[in-house]
């Protein structure tokens, strides 16, 4: 039995932000996205609560910095990467409210676009 790998699509702003990540951080995140595309969940990924089911955050501590990639698994049969950012505060695990608000806005726009 072969598992169907779903395509990974990016909101342009998320891709642009992701491109600025260090190479090592990018490759770990891409590995986690590949696992998601294959129907699994990487160890560095966790559900992002308050945004509905199927929204996950890759939380990556990397060389003293913290990187985040937010993706949705239940949109049009694809994995959609909606946000990528470097978290400034390494204290506290919570994702900053402005980042959550941005994810909410992008998810809303994306759902309307995919209708």
C-alpha positions as CSV (number, residue, x, y, z in Angstrom):
1,X,0.0,0.0,0.0
2,X,1.5,3.3,-1.0
3,X,0.6,6.5,0.9
4,X,-0.5,9.4,-1.2
5,X,1.6,12.4,-0.5
6,X,-0.4,15.6,-0.6
7,X,1.0,18.7,-2.3
8,X,2.4,21.4,-0.1
9,X,1.3,24.9,-1.1
10,X,2.5,28.2,0.3
11,X,1.0,31.6,0.9
12,X,3.6,33.9,-0.8
13,X,4.3,35.9,2.3
14,X,5.0,32.8,4.3
15,X,7.3,31.5,1.7
16,X,9.2,34.8,1.5
17,X,9.7,34.8,5.3
18,X,10.7,31.1,5.3
19,X,13.4,31.8,2.6
20,X,15.1,34.0,5.2
21,X,15.5,31.1,7.7
22,X,19.0,29.6,8.1
23,X,19.6,26.6,5.9
24,X,19.6,24.1,8.8
25,X,16.3,25.4,10.2
26,X,14.8,25.3,6.7
27,X,15.7,21.7,6.1
28,X,14.3,20.6,9.5
29,X,11.0,22.4,8.7
30,X,10.8,21.0,5.2
31,X,11.3,17.5,6.7
32,X,8.4,18.1,9.1
33,X,6.2,19.4,6.3
34,X,7.0,16.3,4.2
35,X,6.0,14.1,7.1
36,X,2.7,16.1,7.3
37,X,2.2,15.7,3.5
38,X,2.5,12.0,4.0
39,X,-0.2,12.0,6.6
40,X,2.0,12.0,9.7
41,X,3.1,14.5,12.4
42,X,6.7,15.4,13.1
43,X,8.0,15.6,16.6
44,X,8.6,19.3,16.2
45,X,4.9,19.9,15.1
46,X,2.0,20.5,17.5
47,X,-1.6,21.5,17.1
48,X,-2.1,25.3,17.2
49,X,-5.1,25.6,19.5
50,X,-7.9,28.1,19.0
51,X,-7.7,28.0,15.2
52,X,-9.8,25.0,14.5
53,X,-8.7,21.4,14.0
54,X,-6.0,20.7,11.4
55,X,-3.8,23.8,12.1
56,X,-0.3,22.9,13.3
57,X,2.8,24.8,14.2
58,X,6.3,23.6,13.7
59,X,8.2,25.0,16.7
60,X,11.9,24.8,16.1
61,X,14.5,26.0,18.6
62,X,17.6,26.5,16.4
63,X,21.0,27.8,17.5
64,X,19.6,30.1,20.1
65,X,16.7,31.3,18.0
66,X,13.2,30.1,17.7
67,X,11.5,29.6,14.3
68,X,7.8,28.8,13.6
69,X,6.0,27.5,10.6
70,X,2.2,27.3,10.7
71,X,0.4,25.0,8.3
72,X,-3.1,23.7,7.8
73,X,-3.8,20.1,6.7
74,X,-7.5,20.2,5.8
75,X,-7.7,22.7,2.9
76,X,-8.5,21.4,-0.5
77,X,-6.6,18.2,0.0
78,X,-3.3,20.1,0.3
79,X,-1.0,21.1,3.1
80,X,-1.1,24.9,3.2
81,X,1.8,26.8,4.8
82,X,0.1,30.0,6.0
83,X,2.9,31.7,8.1
84,X,6.6,31.4,8.9
85,X,8.4,33.7,11.3
86,X,11.3,33.9,13.7
87,X,10.1,34.3,17.2
88,X,12.0,37.1,19.0
89,X,11.4,36.1,22.6
90,X,12.9,32.7,23.4
91,X,11.3,32.9,26.8
92,X,7.7,31.7,27.0
93,X,6.4,29.1,24.6
94,X,3.3,31.0,23.6
95,X,3.0,32.2,20.0
96,X,2.5,36.0,20.1
97,X,-1.0,37.3,19.6
98,X,-0.2,39.3,16.5
99,X,1.2,36.2,14.8
100,X,-2.0,34.2,15.7
101,X,-4.1,37.1,14.4
102,X,-2.1,37.0,11.1
103,X,-2.6,33.3,10.8
104,X,-6.4,33.7,11.4
105,X,-6.6,36.3,8.7
106,X,-4.6,34.3,6.2
107,X,-6.6,31.1,6.9
108,X,-9.9,33.1,6.4
109,X,-8.6,34.5,3.1
110,X,-7.3,31.2,1.9
111,X,-10.6,29.4,2.7
112,X,-12.5,32.1,0.7
113,X,-10.1,31.8,-2.2
114,X,-10.4,28.0,-2.3
115,X,-14.2,28.0,-2.3
